[in-house]
Amino acid sequence: MSSRLRIAMLVGTFPVVSETFIMRQINGLLDLGHEVEIIANARGATDTPEHPELNKHELMRRVRYVEGPPESLEWELPVWPLTGRTWPPGSEVSQPNWRRLARVLPRLARCLVSAPVTTCRVLSARAYGYRAASFSMVYRLHRLLPLRRRYDVLHAQFGPTGNSFRFARELCGVPMVVSFHGYDFSTRPRLEGRGMYEALFRTCDRVIANSSYTRDQLAGLGCPLDRMDVLPVGLDTREFAAVERRLKPGEPVRVLSVGRLVEIKGHENVLRAVGQLCGQGRLVRFDLVGEGPLRGRLEAVVEELGLKDVVVFHGARTSGEVREWMAAAHLFVMASIQVDGDREGQGLVLQEAQASGLPVVATNHGALPEGMLSERSGFLVPEGDVGELARRLGWLMDRPHLWGEM
């Protein structure tokens, strides 16, 4: 194998506004002289901000999409029984299952001719379960058939992606690496069963955990320790230059959070802590960068607490804009909480905030304690403890002279 690797980066959806770390990793590999192609299961939304990382090496020109209907690839709905009909989520029309089968037959025929053994395996309900029943595996195999001799290594981002493409290791005859990041080791096993990765752990050559916490969770799911490496997602500190924080007379303390508006991020607890601080007569501004399904609920909390002049929702923003918000802020907070057993893997944004020179307050949740220096670069508080969150933020607000040291 040459020092210049030909890498297939296997992803679920590309691009995703919250997964800039994947774009950075690809750009870093290209900077080092490796060749990278992106094999994506689905196209990202077109109404989201476009990150500058996407343009550095014209990453969109490197994407090979698995072409196929969303009811198979995204929803993975079964084709059986052939006399039935499929109703994709949110659709007002259904389609007969026999038509779905007719659509995939030409691809299935080509797969049987070119790779009969692999084709039979991806159609096995025992091996691939609902993925086989939806024929999504046929679409993936058909996409990779003409590319199978192009790569030296396969790298799957997130466990479910590795599960969907694990046949590619045999098809391409090269090593396969799978990186786990968060929801893949917590949410998905809760929904699909703790044995969902047994075949993947037997198939892949290396498993990358983004923290020691993630490693321990994967070990609990059956991944052999001698097959795992702990490799936190890195960042280029030159892009997050530390800025000296100064509080001008009469200026509100600017608190920043960045993250999708979903329950696990704990944004509602931050809003209630900010409400307590305002009730104590403190001058605060809270900037919340991110978008998600809980926006309406969080806006209702802002209305309830009378914080309309204090809280600003900025929606999804590019990585460059996030760095600008970090440069303008005084303090950063990440108040993630456990939701039905689901926890964060690394929380990369916490390291980005510290690289920007921001003192941080985070919850003692998942791997977050591994990503900061407690009592030195910030403070840890118990999950869901609004009072302690407000107390620690208030302590920092009263001591701007310590911000630079932290």
C-alpha positions in Angstrom: 0.0 0.0 0.0 1.4 3.4 -1.0 1.7 6.3 1.5 -0.9 8.2 -0.6 -4.2 6.6 0.2 -7.4 6.4 -1.9 -10.1 6.7 0.7 -13.9 6.2 0.5 -15.6 8.3 3.1 -18.9 6.7 3.8 -21.6 9.0 5.2 -25.4 9.0 5.7 -26.3 12.4 4.4 -24.0 15.0 2.9 -23.6 17.8 3.5 -25.0 18.3 7.0 -24.8 21.7 8.7 -24.1 20.2 12.1 -21.3 17.9 10.8 -18.6 20.3 9.9 -16.1 18.0 11.6 -16.5 15.5 8.8 -15.8 18.2 6.1 -12.7 19.3 8.1 -11.5 15.8 8.3 -11.8 15.3 4.5 -10.1 18.6 3.8 -7.3 17.6 6.2 -6.8 14.3 4.4 -6.7 16.1 1.0 -4.2 18.7 2.4 -2.0 15.7 3.3 -2.1 14.5 -0.3 -4.6 11.6 0.0 -7.4 11.1 -2.4 -10.9 11.1 -1.0 -14.3 10.3 -2.5 -17.5 10.7 -0.5 -20.1 8.0 -0.8 -23.4 9.4 0.6 -26.7 7.7 1.2 -28.7 10.9 0.8 -28.4 14.6 -0.2 -28.4 17.2 2.4 -31.0 19.9 2.7 -30.7 22.7 0.3 -32.1 25.4 2.6 -29.2 25.3 5.1 -26.2 27.6 5.4 -23.2 26.5 3.2 -20.0 26.1 5.2 -16.8 27.4 3.8 -15.3 24.0 4.5 -17.4 22.7 1.7 -15.7 24.9 -0.9 -12.1 24.5 0.1 -11.5 21.4 -2.1 -14.8 21.6 -3.9 -16.1 18.7 -1.8 -19.4 18.5 -3.7 -17.6 17.4 -6.8 -16.2 14.5 -4.8 -19.6 13.1 -3.7 -21.0 9.9 -5.2 -24.7 9.6 -4.1 -26.5 6.3 -3.8 -29.3 7.0 -6.2 -32.6 5.6 -5.2 -36.1 6.5 -3.9 -36.3 7.9 -0.3 -38.8 5.3 0.8 -36.0 2.8 0.4 -32.9 4.7 1.2 -34.0 7.2 3.8 -37.0 5.6 5.3 -36.0 2.0 4.6 -39.7 0.9 4.3 -40.3 -2.8 3.4 -41.4 -3.7 -0.1 -43.4 -6.7 1.2 -46.1 -7.7 0.7 -46.1 -7.1 -3.0 -49.9 -6.7 -2.9 -49.6 -3.9 -0.3 -48.8 -0.2 -0.7 -46.1 2.1 0.8 -46.9 5.4 2.5 -43.7 7.4 3.0 -43.8 9.6 6.1 -45.4 13.0 5.3 -46.6 11.9 1.9 -50.2 12.4 0.8 -50.0 9.6 -1.8 -48.9 6.0 -1.6 -47.4 3.7 -4.2 -47.9 0.0 -4.8 -45.2 -2.2 -3.6 -45.0 -4.2 -6.9 -44.0 -0.9 -8.6 -41.2 -0.4 -6.1 -39.9 -3.9 -6.8 -40.1 -3.3 -10.6 -38.0 -0.2 -10.1 -35.2 -2.0 -8.4 -35.1 -5.1 -10.6 -32.7 -3.7 -13.2 -30.2 -2.8 -10.5 -30.7 -6.1 -8.8 -30.0 -7.9 -12.1 -26.7 -6.0 -12.6 -25.7 -6.8 -9.0 -26.4 -10.5 -9.5 -24.3 -10.7 -12.6 -21.3 -8.7 -11.2 -21.3 -9.8 -7.6 -23.7 -12.7 -7.0 -22.4 -13.8 -3.6 -22.4 -10.3 -2.2 -25.9 -9.7 -3.7 -27.3 -12.7 -2.0 -25.8 -11.6 1.3 -27.3 -8.1 1.2 -30.7 -9.6 0.5 -30.5 -11.7 3.6 -33.0 -10.6 6.2 -30.9 -12.4 8.8 -27.8 -10.3 7.9 -29.4 -6.9 7.1 -32.9 -7.0 8.5 -35.1 -4.1 7.5 -32.4 -2.8 5.1 -32.8 -6.0 3.1 -36.6 -5.8 3.2 -36.5 -2.2 1.8 -34.0 -3.1 -1.0 -31.9 -0.2 0.2 -28.9 -2.6 0.3 -29.3 -3.3 -3.5 -29.1 0.4 -4.2 -26.0 0.8 -2.1 -24.3 -2.3 -3.7 -25.2 -1.0 -7.2 -23.6 2.3 -6.5 -20.4 0.8 -5.2 -20.0 -1.9 -7.9 -18.2 0.4 -10.5 -16.0 1.9 -7.7 -14.9 -1.3 -5.9 -11.3 -1.3 -7.2 -10.7 2.4 -6.6 -9.9 2.5 -2.8 -7.3 1.5 -0.3 -9.5 2.0 2.8 -13.1 2.6 3.7 -14.0 5.0 6.5 -17.6 5.0 7.7 -18.8 8.0 9.8 -21.3 6.9 12.5 -22.2 3.3 13.4 -25.4 3.0 11.4 -23.6 4.1 8.2 -21.0 1.4 8.9 -23.8 -1.1 9.3 -25.3 -0.2 6.0 -22.0 -0.4 4.1 -20.3 -3.2 5.9 -20.7 -5.4 2.7 -18.2 -3.0 1.1 -15.3 -4.5 3.0 -15.7 -7.8 1.2 -16.7 -6.2 -2.1 -13.7 -3.9 -2.3 -11.2 -6.2 -0.5 -9.7 -3.4 1.6 -9.7 -2.5 5.4 -12.8 -0.8 6.9 -12.7 1.8 9.7 -15.9 3.0 11.5 -16.0 6.2 13.7 -18.7 6.5 16.4 -19.7 10.0 17.6 -22.8 10.0 19.8 -26.4 9.1 18.9 -25.0 6.0 17.2 -23.9 4.3 20.4 -26.8 5.6 22.6 -30.0 6.3 20.7 -29.8 3.7 18.0 -29.1 0.7 20.2 -32.0 1.7 22.5 -34.3 1.7 19.4 -32.9 -1.3 17.5 -31.4 -3.4 20.3 -28.0 -3.6 21.9 -26.9 -6.3 19.5 -27.4 -4.1 16.4 -23.6 -3.8 15.8 -22.5 -7.4 16.4 -22.0 -8.1 12.7 -20.3 -4.7 12.2 -17.8 -5.3 15.0 -17.0 -8.7 13.5 -16.5 -7.2 10.0 -14.7 -3.9 10.4 -10.9 -3.7 11.0 -10.8 -0.7 13.5 -13.4 1.2 15.5 -12.7 4.8 16.4 -14.2 6.2 19.6 -14.2 10.0 20.0 -13.7 9.8 23.8 -13.0 7.3 26.5 -16.7 7.5 27.5 -17.6 6.5 23.9 -15.1 3.6 24.1 -16.7 2.3 27.3 -20.2 2.5 25.8 -19.0 0.6 22.7 -17.4 -2.0 24.8 -20.7 -2.5 26.6 -22.3 -3.1 23.2 -19.8 -5.9 22.4 -16.9 -4.2 20.6 -13.6 -5.8 21.5 -11.3 -3.4 23.3 -8.3 -4.5 21.2 -10.2 -3.4 18.1 -10.8 0.1 19.3 -8.8 3.4 19.3 -9.8 6.5 21.2 -9.3 9.5 18.9 -11.1 12.7 19.7 -12.2 14.8 16.8 -9.6 17.6 16.5 -9.8 21.2 15.4 -7.3 23.7 13.9 -6.7 26.2 16.7 -5.5 28.7 14.1 -9.2 29.0 13.1 -10.3 29.8 16.7 -7.9 32.5 17.8 -8.3 33.3 21.5 -9.8 36.8 22.0 -9.3 38.9 25.1 -12.7 39.3 26.8 -13.4 42.7 28.3 -16.7 43.9 29.8 -17.4 47.5 29.2 -19.3 49.6 31.8 -23.0 49.0 31.4 -22.5 46.2 28.9 -24.5 43.0 29.3 -22.6 39.8 29.8 -22.9 37.9 26.5 -23.6 34.2 27.1 -23.5 31.9 24.0 -24.8 28.4 23.3 -24.3 26.6 20.0 -26.2 23.4 19.2 -29.3 21.9 17.5 -32.6 22.8 19.2 -33.3 19.3 20.5 -33.9 18.1 24.0 -30.5 16.5 24.7 -28.8 19.9 24.3 -30.6 21.2 27.5 -31.3 24.7 26.0 -34.5 25.1 28.1 -32.4 24.8 31.3 -30.1 27.5 30.1 -33.1 29.8 29.4 -34.4 29.2 32.9 -30.9 29.9 34.4 -30.7 33.1 32.4 -34.2 34.0 33.8 -32.9 33.5 37.3 -29.9 35.7 36.6 -32.1 38.5 35.2 -34.3 38.2 38.2 -31.2 38.9 40.3 -30.8 42.2 38.4 -27.9 41.1 36.2 -27.4 42.4 32.7 -27.4 39.4 30.4 -27.7 38.7 26.7 -28.1 35.1 25.6 -27.3 34.2 22.0 -28.5 30.8 20.9 -27.1 29.5 17.6 -28.8 26.5 16.1 -32.1 25.3 14.6 -34.3 22.3 15.3 -37.7 21.0 16.2 -37.9 22.6 19.6 -37.6 26.2 18.5 -41.3 26.9 19.0 -41.2 25.4 22.5 -38.1 27.4 23.4 -39.6 30.6 22.1 -42.6 29.9 24.3 -40.3 29.6 27.4 -38.7 32.9 26.4 -42.2 34.5 26.4 -43.1 32.8 29.7 -40.0 34.2 31.4 -40.2 37.6 29.9 -36.8 37.3 28.2 -37.7 38.6 24.7 -35.2 41.5 25.1 -32.5 39.2 26.5 -32.6 36.1 24.2 -31.8 36.1 20.5 -32.4 33.0 18.3 -30.0 33.0 15.4 -30.9 29.8 13.7 -28.4 27.6 11.8 -25.2 29.4 10.9 -22.0 28.6 9.0 -18.9 27.6 10.9 -17.4 31.0 10.1 -20.3 32.8 11.6 -20.1 30.6 14.7 -16.5 31.7 15.2 -17.6 35.3 15.0 -20.3 34.7 17.7 -17.6 33.1 19.8 -15.3 36.0 19.3 -18.1 38.4 20.5 -19.2 36.4 23.5 -18.0 36.5 27.1 -19.1 33.1 28.4 -20.1 29.8 26.8 -22.5 27.2 28.1 -23.3 23.6 27.1 -26.0 22.2 29.3 -26.6 18.7 27.7 -28.9 16.3 29.5 -29.7 12.6 29.4 -32.8 11.8 27.4 -34.1 8.3 27.7 -30.5 7.1 28.2 -29.1 9.0 25.3 -25.9 11.0 25.8 -23.4 13.1 23.9 -20.2 11.6 22.6 -17.6 14.4 22.6 -19.2 17.8 22.3 -16.6 19.3 19.9 -18.1 22.7 20.2 -17.0 22.8 23.8 -13.4 22.6 22.6 -14.0 25.2 20.0 -15.3 27.6 22.6 -12.2 27.1 24.8 -9.9 27.5 21.8 -11.6 30.9 21.3 -10.7 31.9 24.8 -14.2 31.5 26.3 -14.7 30.3 29.9 -17.2 27.5 29.8 -19.9 26.1 31.9 -21.0 22.5 31.0 -23.0 19.7 32.6 -21.4 16.6 34.0 -22.8 14.6 31.0 -21.4 11.9 28.8 -17.9 12.8 27.6 -18.1 16.5 28.3 -15.9 16.3 31.4 -13.1 14.9 29.2 -13.2 17.9 26.9 -12.4 20.7 29.5 -10.3 21.4 32.5 -12.8 21.6 35.3 -12.2 24.5 37.7 -9.5 25.8 35.3 -11.1 26.5 31.9 -14.6 26.3 33.2 -17.0 24.6 35.6 -19.1 21.4 35.5 -22.6 21.3 37.0 -25.0 18.5 37.5 -27.4 17.7 34.6 -30.7 19.5 34.8 -29.7 21.6 37.9 -30.9 25.0 36.8 -30.0 26.6 40.1 -26.4 25.5 40.0 -26.1 26.4 36.3 -27.3 30.0 37.2 -24.9 30.1 40.2 -21.8 29.2 38.2 -22.7 31.6 35.4 -23.3 34.3 38.0 -20.0 33.6 39.7 -18.2 34.1 36.3 -20.2 37.2 35.5 -19.0 38.8 38.8 -15.3 38.0 38.0 -14.5 39.3 34.5 -10.9 39.7 35.6 -10.6 35.9 35.6 -11.9 35.4 32.1 -8.5 35.8 30.5 -6.8 33.4 32.8 -9.5 30.8 32.3 
